[in-house]
Amino acid sequence: MRTVIQGATILAMAGEHGTIPFTGDIAIDGARIAAIGAALPEAPGDRRIDGRGKLVMPGLINGHMHSSEALFKGRYDNLPLELWMLYSYPILAARRQATG
């Protein structure tokens, strides 16, 4: 069964659509993007999601990751954010004391 996101503002960032946002549909077949375009043809059994008023950027996986954090991936899974920050950035947890 395909899933089709219809009428979304799409920012594809590659291919024939370039970097200019446009209104269109995204068809997803299983775990892969099958098609991106304006008014994709309907197929029987498609699951439809109304994308009007939404921005969709297809193909992003973990869209927010700083390259310096790549070595931490999976190391501190399932921790609250505060503890993750403590272990990932111990220098930020230290308090500086004025000397003088």
C-alpha positions in Angstrom: 0.0 0.0 0.0 1.3 3.4 -0.9 1.0 6.5 1.2 0.5 9.8 -0.6 1.0 13.2 1.1 -1.1 15.5 -1.0 -0.9 19.3 -1.5 2.1 19.9 0.7 4.7 22.6 0.2 7.7 20.5 -0.8 11.3 21.5 -0.5 13.1 18.8 -2.5 16.6 20.3 -2.6 17.7 18.1 -5.5 16.8 16.7 -8.8 14.4 18.3 -11.3 12.7 20.4 -8.6 15.9 22.2 -7.5 15.8 24.3 -4.4 12.6 26.2 -5.0 9.6 25.1 -2.8 6.5 24.0 -4.8 3.1 22.6 -4.0 2.7 19.0 -4.8 2.4 15.4 -3.7 4.8 12.7 -2.4 4.1 9.0 -2.9 5.8 6.6 -0.5 5.8 2.9 -1.3 7.0 0.9 1.7 10.0 2.7 3.1 11.0 4.5 -0.2 9.8 7.7 -1.9 8.3 6.5 -5.2 7.4 9.8 -6.8 7.4 13.5 -6.1 5.3 15.9 -8.3 2.3 18.1 -8.7 -1.0 16.2 -8.7 0.3 12.6 -8.8 -2.2 10.1 -10.2 -4.3 8.3 -7.6 -4.0 4.5 -7.3 -6.7 2.3 -5.6 -5.9 1.6 -2.0 -3.6 4.6 -1.5 -3.5 6.0 2.1 -3.9 9.7 1.8 -2.5 12.4 4.1 -3.6 16.0 3.7 -0.4 18.0 3.5 -2.0 21.4 2.9 -0.3 24.1 5.1 2.6 21.7 5.9 6.2 21.9 4.7 7.7 18.5 3.7 11.4 18.0 3.0 11.7 14.4 1.6 14.7 12.3 2.2 15.9 13.9 5.5 17.1 11.4 8.1 18.0 12.9 11.5 17.9 16.4 10.0 19.4 18.0 13.1 22.8 16.5 13.9 26.0 18.5 14.5 28.9 16.8 12.8 30.9 16.9 16.1 28.1 14.8 17.7 28.4 11.9 15.2 30.7 10.0 17.5 28.1 10.1 20.3 25.4 8.4 18.1 23.9 5.6 20.1 26.2 6.1 23.0 23.7 7.8 25.4 20.4 6.5 24.0 17.3 6.7 26.3 18.8 9.4 28.6 16.9 12.6 29.5 18.2 15.6 27.6 19.9 17.1 30.7 21.9 14.0 31.4 22.7 13.5 27.7 24.1 17.1 27.6 26.1 16.4 30.8 27.8 13.3 29.3 28.1 14.7 25.8 29.4 18.1 26.8 31.1 17.8 30.2 33.0 21.1 29.8 29.6 23.0 29.6 28.6 21.4 32.9 31.6 22.8 34.8 31.2 26.1 36.6 33.9 28.7 36.2 34.8 30.5 39.3 36.3 34.0 39.3 39.8 34.2 40.7 41.1 37.2 42.2 
